[in-house]
Amino acid sequence: MNDQHDHGALGDAEYAEFMELAAEEGFDVEDVEGAIEEAGHGALPVLAVVGRPNVGKSTLVNRIIGRREAVVEDKPGVTRDRVTYEAEWAGRRFKVVDTGGWEQDVLGIDASVAAQAEYAIEAADACLFVVDATVGATDTDEAVVKLLRRAGKPVVLAANKVDGQSGEADAAMLWSLGLGEPFPVSSLHGRGTGDLLDEVLKKLPEAPEQRFGNAVGGPRRIALIGRPNVGKSSLLNKVAGEDRVVVNELAGTTRDPVDELIELGGVTWKFVDTAGIRKKVHLQAGADYYASLRTAAAIEKAEVAVILIDTTDNISVQDQRIITMAVESGRAIVIAYNKWDELDEERRYYLEREIETEMQQVAWAPRVNVSALTGRHMEKLVPAIETALAGWETRIPTGRLNAFLGEIVAAHPHPVRGGKQPRILFGTQAGTKPPRFVLFASGFLEAGYRRFIERRLREEFGFDGTPIHISVRVREKRGRKK
């Protein structure tokens, strides 16, 4: 067996025992090793696609992800709710953060391109800088280059809108930006994108650095997220015990994320504030998109996402999207229902019904009912965060997990489909932060049965405040023993 393989969360003795079991059940040993390795890595590396408006970023993102998801229009300023997509090239998966599509602010370069690019660059492992080769390098492009240099992240330069040989000379002119070789591409026709993506893979790490890792003595990182005006700045000010963040509906957009070291419950925490997004009239079109980008960047930097919900409003589609973003990112989660002291009995009754129906996907997350303004129940925030972190880091020994899976299969076998009854043969927890499991089965496990397994895992082992990832490997028809 290859000693170089990543054992995920398994110790050497446990790993050897597990691989023996896999071989006995007729699984290909390399396939099992690959499954554990893949699940153990968890988070995917992040590529930020940056550049000024209307250079074809969204079209290129669609080309990279292989489907038309990013909204493409001729005019800048198109609002989109999702800014992060999953992509795969040459067998490697990564995330793409699209920064295209919102209008350049009348306040100029600093308040627009810099603002959108900074958050994306901050969350990224590498950057893809897109320039319109037919126009050449503009002052705005030069401003983005300065940002990229300051960030110190690996950069690939895409010279877009090169549709034939005649455009190659235009692309060559972009050497002047000082970012190395410009890769001529046509995001519209797909020309040159293969070579571009090969270069991107060279710059992206196999697995991302653990930005949210807990360095020795380092404070745990908490992102306060939620739609605009739910009380993120007020909450940060209340836990900090002073006015650190300007709270004003008419305030301008705050460009720099406000990271605050705050002592709570005898422990120092780092709060990554995502507040400061305010809808100015001239930024109306891009404000929601801009808030999404900032939220995505804050989540990438955090270990715990505290999601604020304004209880005086109905739980909105935007709330749901933010929750989905946090769950998909695999962070520990706490739900803080803010402005609780403003509710009358009737609103409280209807809110509880809303929570039952609209918040099902995070029913496992610790909940606190707070008032950022008055400080009500703030003392409950730290225990909730600690509970979520404990769940996020929980590890179940393989022996105990397989005893549990055996009981489930005996008591609740998978439904028979097409005359066959797939069975879970064994499993292991390949990683934590969040908990990631690989189940090895004799056949395909339906989504409903996977959800049942997740529910039983939570009932048995807790996992409060954390998403759980379950992947299934099916035994090939002819199992080879090694």
C-alpha positions in Angstrom: 0.0 0.0 0.0 1.2 3.5 -0.8 2.5 5.2 2.3 2.3 8.6 0.6 -1.5 8.5 0.7 -3.5 10.9 2.8 -5.3 8.9 5.5 -7.8 11.6 6.1 -8.8 11.6 9.8 -7.7 8.0 10.3 -4.7 6.9 12.3 -2.3 4.3 10.9 -3.6 1.3 12.8 -7.3 2.2 12.1 -6.4 2.8 8.4 -4.7 -0.6 8.0 -7.7 -2.3 9.6 -10.1 -0.4 7.5 -8.3 -1.2 4.2 -8.3 -4.9 5.1 -12.1 -4.7 5.6 -12.4 -3.0 2.2 -10.4 -5.7 0.4 -12.5 -8.4 2.0 -15.6 -6.8 0.8 -14.3 -6.8 -2.8 -13.4 -3.1 -3.1 -10.4 -2.0 -5.2 -7.9 -0.7 -2.6 -6.8 2.2 -4.8 -10.4 3.3 -5.2 -11.0 3.2 -1.5 -7.8 5.2 -0.8 -8.9 7.8 -3.5 -12.3 8.1 -1.9 -10.9 8.8 1.6 -8.3 11.2 0.2 -11.0 13.1 -1.8 -13.4 13.4 1.1 -10.6 14.2 3.5 -9.6 17.3 1.6 -13.1 18.8 2.0 -12.8 22.5 0.9 -11.9 23.2 -2.7 -9.3 25.7 -3.9 -10.8 29.1 -4.9 -10.2 31.0 -8.2 -11.3 34.6 -8.3 -12.1 36.0 -11.8 -11.4 39.7 -11.7 -11.3 42.6 -14.2 -13.2 45.8 -15.1 -16.8 45.7 -16.3 -17.7 44.3 -19.7 -14.5 42.4 -20.5 -16.4 39.1 -20.7 -15.8 37.8 -17.2 -19.3 36.2 -16.8 -19.1 34.6 -20.3 -15.7 33.2 -19.4 -17.0 31.9 -16.0 -19.8 30.1 -17.9 -17.2 28.6 -20.2 -15.2 27.4 -17.3 -18.1 25.9 -15.3 -19.5 24.4 -18.5 -23.0 25.7 -18.1 -24.9 29.0 -18.4 -25.3 30.1 -14.8 -23.7 33.5 -14.5 -26.0 36.1 -16.0 -24.6 37.7 -19.1 -25.9 41.1 -20.5 -24.3 43.7 -22.7 -24.6 46.4 -20.0 -22.7 46.2 -16.7 -24.8 46.3 -13.5 -26.6 43.0 -13.8 -27.5 41.7 -10.4 -26.9 38.1 -9.5 -27.5 36.3 -6.3 -24.8 33.6 -6.7 -21.2 34.5 -7.0 -19.5 31.2 -6.4 -19.7 28.2 -8.7 -18.0 24.8 -8.8 -15.9 23.8 -11.8 -13.8 20.8 -12.9 -10.9 20.6 -15.3 -8.6 17.7 -16.0 -10.1 15.7 -13.1 -9.6 18.5 -10.6 -12.4 20.4 -8.9 -12.2 24.0 -7.7 -14.5 27.0 -6.9 -14.9 30.0 -9.2 -15.8 33.4 -7.7 -17.2 35.6 -10.4 -16.8 39.4 -9.7 -18.3 40.5 -13.0 -21.5 42.4 -13.6 -22.2 45.4 -11.5 -22.0 48.9 -12.6 -18.9 51.0 -12.2 -19.7 53.5 -9.4 -19.7 57.2 -10.2 -17.2 57.6 -7.4 -14.6 56.1 -9.6 -12.1 53.3 -9.7 -11.3 53.1 -6.0 -14.9 52.7 -4.9 -16.0 50.2 -7.6 -13.4 47.9 -9.2 -11.2 47.9 -6.1 -14.2 47.2 -3.8 -15.5 44.2 -5.8 -12.1 42.8 -6.6 -10.6 43.1 -3.1 -13.2 40.8 -1.4 -12.8 38.2 -4.2 -9.0 38.3 -4.1 -9.0 38.0 -0.3 -11.0 34.8 -0.5 -9.0 33.3 -3.3 -6.1 30.9 -3.7 -5.3 32.3 -7.2 -6.7 35.0 -9.5 -7.7 35.0 -13.2 -7.4 38.5 -14.5 -9.5 39.1 -17.6 -8.6 42.0 -20.0 -10.3 42.9 -23.3 -7.4 42.5 -25.8 -9.3 44.5 -28.5 -9.2 47.6 -26.2 -5.8 47.0 -24.6 -4.8 47.9 -21.0 -6.8 50.8 -19.6 -6.3 52.9 -16.4 -8.8 50.7 -14.7 -6.9 47.6 -15.7 -3.7 49.2 -14.2 -5.6 49.8 -11.0 -6.6 46.1 -10.8 -3.0 45.1 -11.4 -1.9 47.2 -8.4 -4.5 45.4 -6.3 -3.3 42.0 -7.5 0.4 42.9 -6.7 -0.6 44.1 -3.2 -2.5 40.8 -2.5 0.5 38.7 -3.6 -1.7 35.9 -4.9 -0.8 33.8 -8.0 -2.3 35.4 -11.2 -3.1 34.1 -14.7 -3.7 36.8 -17.3 -6.5 36.1 -19.8 -6.5 38.3 -23.0 -10.1 37.9 -24.0 -12.0 38.5 -27.3 -9.1 37.1 -29.4 -11.2 35.3 -32.1 -8.4 34.6 -34.5 -4.8 35.0 -35.6 -5.2 38.8 -36.1 -6.0 39.2 -32.4 -2.8 37.5 -31.2 -0.8 40.7 -31.6 -3.3 42.6 -29.4 -2.9 39.9 -26.8 0.9 40.2 -26.9 0.6 43.9 -26.1 -0.6 42.9 -22.6 2.9 41.7 -21.6 3.2 45.4 -20.7 1.0 44.8 -17.6 3.9 43.0 -16.0 1.9 39.9 -15.0 3.7 37.4 -17.2 2.3 35.7 -20.3 -1.1 36.8 -21.6 -3.2 33.8 -22.6 -5.3 34.7 -25.7 -8.8 33.4 -25.4 -12.3 33.9 -26.7 -14.7 33.3 -23.9 -17.6 33.5 -26.4 -16.2 30.7 -28.8 -14.1 28.8 -26.3 -10.9 29.4 -28.2 -7.8 28.9 -26.0 -9.7 28.2 -22.8 -8.1 24.7 -22.5 -4.5 26.2 -22.3 -5.8 28.9 -20.0 -7.3 26.3 -17.5 -4.1 24.2 -17.7 -2.2 27.3 -16.5 -4.9 28.0 -13.8 -4.4 24.4 -12.4 -0.7 25.1 -12.1 -1.4 28.1 -9.9 -4.1 26.6 -7.7 -3.0 24.4 -4.8 -4.2 20.8 -4.8 -6.0 21.6 -1.5 -6.5 25.1 -0.2 -4.6 26.4 2.8 -6.8 26.1 5.9 -7.6 29.8 6.1 -9.9 29.1 9.0 -7.5 26.9 10.8 -7.0 27.4 14.5 -3.3 28.4 14.8 -1.7 27.8 18.2 -3.1 30.5 20.4 -4.9 32.1 17.5 -8.5 33.3 17.9 -11.3 31.5 16.3 -12.8 33.4 13.4 -16.5 34.3 13.3 -18.3 35.8 10.3 -21.5 37.9 11.0 -23.6 37.4 7.9 -27.1 38.3 6.9 -28.9 40.6 4.5 -28.4 44.3 4.7 -29.8 46.1 7.8 -30.5 43.0 9.9 -28.2 44.4 12.6 -24.8 43.0 11.9 -23.0 46.3 12.8 -25.2 46.8 15.9 -24.4 43.2 17.1 -20.6 43.7 16.6 -20.8 47.0 18.5 -22.8 45.3 21.3 -20.3 42.4 21.8 -17.4 44.8 21.5 -18.9 47.0 24.1 -18.2 50.2 22.0 -19.1 51.7 18.7 -16.5 50.2 16.4 -18.7 50.2 13.3 -20.7 53.1 11.8 -24.4 52.2 12.0 -26.3 54.4 9.7 -28.7 53.5 6.9 -27.3 56.3 4.8 -23.7 55.4 5.4 -21.5 54.8 2.3 -20.2 51.4 1.4 -17.4 50.4 3.8 -14.7 48.9 1.6 -12.4 47.1 4.1 -13.8 44.2 6.1 -13.7 45.1 9.7 -12.0 42.4 11.7 -12.3 42.8 15.4 -10.6 41.0 18.2 -13.2 40.8 21.0 -13.1 39.1 24.4 -16.3 37.2 25.3 -16.7 34.7 28.0 -13.0 34.9 28.9 -12.0 33.9 25.3 -10.7 36.1 22.5 -12.6 35.8 19.2 -12.0 37.4 15.8 -15.2 38.8 14.4 -15.2 39.3 10.6 -17.8 41.9 10.1 -19.7 41.8 6.8 -21.8 44.9 7.5 -21.4 48.3 5.8 -23.2 47.5 2.6 -25.8 50.3 2.1 -27.9 50.9 -0.9 -27.0 54.2 -2.5 -29.3 55.3 -5.3 -26.5 55.1 -7.9 -25.4 51.6 -6.6 -29.0 50.2 -6.5 -28.4 47.7 -9.3 -25.2 46.2 -7.8 -25.8 46.5 -4.1 -27.3 43.0 -3.5 -24.6 41.4 -5.7 -21.9 43.3 -3.9 -23.3 42.2 -0.5 -23.2 38.6 -1.8 -19.6 38.9 -2.8 -18.6 40.3 0.5 -20.6 37.6 2.4 -18.8 34.9 0.3 -15.4 36.4 1.1 -16.2 36.6 4.9 -17.4 33.0 5.0 -14.2 31.8 3.3 -12.1 33.4 6.0 -14.3 32.2 8.9 -14.8 29.0 11.0 -18.2 29.9 12.2 -21.0 31.8 10.4 -23.4 33.6 12.7 -26.4 34.2 10.5 -28.6 37.1 11.6 -32.3 37.0 10.8 -34.5 40.1 11.3 -37.5 38.7 13.2 -39.6 41.8 12.4 -39.6 40.8 8.7 -40.7 37.6 7.1 -37.9 35.1 6.5 -37.0 36.0 2.9 -35.5 34.3 -0.2 -32.4 36.4 0.4 -32.1 34.9 4.0 -32.4 31.5 2.5 -29.7 32.1 -0.1 -27.3 33.4 2.6 -28.0 30.2 4.7 -27.4 28.0 1.6 -24.1 29.8 1.0 -23.0 29.2 4.6 -24.1 25.5 4.5 -22.4 24.8 1.2 -19.2 26.4 2.4 -19.1 23.8 5.2 -18.7 26.2 8.1 -20.1 25.8 11.6 -23.4 27.7 11.9 -25.3 29.6 14.5 -28.7 31.3 13.8 -29.3 34.5 15.7 -32.8 35.8 15.6 -32.4 39.6 16.0 -34.8 42.3 17.3 -36.6 39.6 19.4 -37.6 42.2 22.0 -39.7 44.1 19.3 -42.1 41.2 18.7 -45.6 41.0 20.0 -47.3 37.7 20.9 -49.0 37.3 17.4 -45.7 38.0 15.5 -43.9 35.5 17.7 -46.5 32.8 17.0 -46.3 33.3 13.3 -42.5 33.5 13.4 -42.2 30.1 15.1 -44.4 28.6 12.3 -42.1 30.3 9.7 -39.0 28.9 11.4 -40.5 25.4 11.3 -41.2 25.6 7.6 -38.5 27.9 6.2 -35.5 26.9 8.3 -35.7 23.2 8.0 -32.3 23.0 6.2 -30.5 24.3 9.3 -32.8 22.7 12.0 -29.5 21.3 13.5 -28.0 24.8 14.1 -27.9 26.3 17.6 -30.4 29.1 17.9 -30.3 32.3 20.0 -33.0 35.0 20.3 -31.2 38.3 20.7 -31.4 42.0 20.5 -28.3 43.6 19.1 -29.6 47.0 20.2 -30.4 46.3 23.9 -27.9 43.4 24.4 -30.7 40.9 25.3 -29.4 37.3 25.5 -25.9 38.2 24.2 -24.5 36.0 26.9 -26.0 33.0 25.0 -24.0 33.7 21.8 -20.7 32.3 23.0 -22.1 29.0 24.3 -23.9 28.6 20.9 -20.7 29.3 19.0 -18.7 26.8 21.1 -21.4 24.2 20.6 -21.3 24.7 16.8 -17.5 24.5 16.8 -17.5 21.3 18.9 -19.9 19.7 16.4 -17.8 20.9 13.5 -14.7 19.2 14.9 -16.4 16.0 16.1 -14.7 12.8 14.9 -16.3 9.3 15.2 -13.8 6.4 15.4 -14.3 4.0 12.5 -15.1 1.0 14.7 -17.9 2.8 16.5 -19.2 4.2 13.2 -19.4 0.8 11.6 -21.2 -0.7 14.6 -23.7 2.1 14.3 -24.1 1.6 10.5 -24.6 -2.2 11.1 -27.5 -1.5 13.5 -29.1 0.9 11.0 -28.8 -1.5 8.0 -30.4 -4.3 10.2 -33.2 -2.1 11.5 -33.9 0.1 8.5 -32.7 -1.6 5.3 -32.6 0.4 2.0 -35.9 0.0 0.0 -35.8 -2.6 -2.7 -35.4 -1.0 -6.2 -35.6 -3.0 -9.4 -35.4 -6.2 -7.6 -32.2 -5.3 -5.8 -31.5 -4.0 -2.2 -28.4 -1.9 -1.9 -26.6 -2.2 1.4 -24.1 -0.1 3.2 -21.1 -2.4 3.7 -18.9 -0.2 5.9 -17.9 3.5 6.2 -15.4 5.9 7.7 -15.2 9.5 8.7 -12.6 10.9 6.3 -12.3 14.4 7.8 -13.6 17.1 10.2 -14.3 20.8 9.9 -17.0 19.9 8.7 -17.5 16.1 9.4 -17.1 14.2 6.1 -18.1 10.6 5.7 -17.5 8.0 3.0 -19.9 5.1 2.9 -19.1 2.0 0.8 -22.2 0.3 -0.6 -23.2 -2.6 -2.7 -25.4 -0.4 -4.9 -26.7 3.2 -5.3 -28.1 4.8 -2.2 -31.1 7.1 -2.9 -31.1 10.7 -1.6 -33.9 10.0 0.8 -31.9 7.2 2.4 -28.8 9.4 2.6 -30.8 12.0 4.4 -32.1 9.3 6.8 -28.5 8.3 7.5 -27.6 11.9 8.2 -30.5 12.3 10.6 -29.6 9.2 12.5 -25.9 10.3 12.7 -27.1 13.5 14.3 -29.4 11.7 16.7 -26.6 9.4 17.7 -23.5 11.6 17.8 -24.7 15.2 18.0 -23.1 17.2 15.3 -25.0 20.3 16.5 -24.2 23.4 14.4 -22.4 21.7 11.5 -23.2 20.6 8.0 -22.4 16.9 7.4 -21.0 15.7 4.0 -21.8 12.1 3.0 -20.3 10.6 -0.1 -21.0 7.1 -1.3 -18.8 4.7 -3.2 -20.5 1.7 -4.9 -18.7 -1.6 -5.3 -17.9 -2.5 -8.9 -19.8 -5.5 -10.3 -16.6 -7.6 -10.3 -14.9 -6.8 -7.0 -11.2 -7.5 -7.1 -9.5 -8.6 -3.9 -5.9 -7.5 -3.2 
